[in-house]
């Protein structure tokens, strides 16, 4: 089997946004490459908070970003 060459991802290839979304058990962190809310904006109600990541933070892991930017307070309804 041919082996793929490992390349260093450029800052443009990395997710640009850190997003907290409404999960089944509370806020869940995600990394998005674009703030595309889908057809008719159906994702918009799931987004609790988002942050455009500076280039130097785009490579950080999800857990590191979640510690750096804690989840928003959400009212339980």
C-alpha angles and dihedrals in degrees: 000000000000116000119230118232114244113233132187111249115238120230089254092060095053125088110275100200136054108209134187110208133187106263132184092262100031136292115352126194122233137171117225130189093208137014092240108154095195130232111345092352094282092155094053094085090053095056112092098173139344138193130197104232120227113237092255092058100045093089094053120112122255092249092052091050091046090055092045094046109030121207120274119254109262126199113232110228 
